[in-house]
Amino acid sequence: MADFVLIHGAYHGAWCFELLEPELRAKGHRTCVTDLPCDDSDAGLTAYADAAIAAMDRDGITNPIVVGHSLGGFTVPLVAQRRSVRRLVFLCTAPVLGGERGDELRARMVTDDYRNAPRFFDAQGRALSTPSDAWKAFYADCPEDLAVRALARLRAQSQRPLTEPWPVEQWPDCPRSVILARHDAAVRFDAAYEAAKIILDGDEPHVLDGGHSPFYSRPAELAELLHMIAKE
């Protein structure tokens, strides 16, 4: 089967794949996760890729399918620039080439509610959201007990990966897939859908029902879709 490297998005950690990993393993796949240094104010996207590659080396992972959720979608091409990968999968994100930064992508692609939600910054300039806003944006379709568990583990997010230039001028030489969530409260579905078609050279993205965190709200369904992608 396949090796999956799962790269989390802003505010999150490796814990967010705790329901998806057993579903993938039950289908015969291996998984690899790690905490990106998102709460380190000095760490940019290169450091995120370093962390992902170190986890691959730790687990003996070669030629994997690399899945990047949300902001993690900016990291997956950087991994593919340095390691052989079987496929890139952009989950609930659709960054396009052209020198974009994370905050530029956010400006044109996030929902009005997510854009207008208040952000708070700590002494190190790291962003935080209120639990209620994070719940609405990330876990609106999750069972309450899972949403509460996730909210308790969110981390402060450094702004550096959002403000530094994205060092990807052309796609790495590997296949690409995009998975979007139809009812995403953080990412505008219409904007992401059009961007996904650019990423896929006119092909259609995969679409799931539900919100921004399908690894929590519908892990079995997401695992089945990733399993299907692995068979392509």
Stockholm file with secondary structure:
# STOCKHOLM 1.0

chainA/1-232         MADFVLIHGAYHGAWCFELLEPELRAKGHRTCVTDLPCDDSDAGLTAYADAAIAAMDRDGITNPIVVGHSLGGFTVPLVAQRRSVRRLVFLCTAPVLGGERGDELRARMVTDDYRNAPRFFDAQGRALSTPSDAWKAFYADCPEDLAVRALARLRAQSQRPLTEPWPVEQWPDCPRSVILARHDAAVRFDAAYEAAKIILDGDEPHVLDGGHSPFYSRPAELAELLHMIAKE
#=GR chainA/1-232 SS CCEEEEECCTTCCGGGGTTHHHHHHHTTCEEEECCCCTTCTTCCHHHHHHHHHHHHHHHTCCSCEEEEEGGGGGTHHHHHHHSCCSEEEEESCCCCSSSCCHHHHHHHHBCHHHHHSCCEECTTCCEECCHHHHHHHHCTTSCHHHHHHHHTTCCCBCSHHHHSCCCCSSCCSSCEEEEEETTCSSBCHHHHHHHHHHHTTTCCCEEESSCSCHHHHCHHHHHHHHHHHHHC
#=GC SS_cons         CCEEEEECCTTCCGGGGTTHHHHHHHTTCEEEECCCCTTCTTCCHHHHHHHHHHHHHHHTCCSCEEEEEGGGGGTHHHHHHHSCCSEEEEESCCCCSSSCCHHHHHHHHBCHHHHHSCCEECTTCCEECCHHHHHHHHCTTSCHHHHHHHHTTCCCBCSHHHHSCCCCSSCCSSCEEEEEETTCSSBCHHHHHHHHHHHTTTCCCEEESSCSCHHHHCHHHHHHHHHHHHHC
//
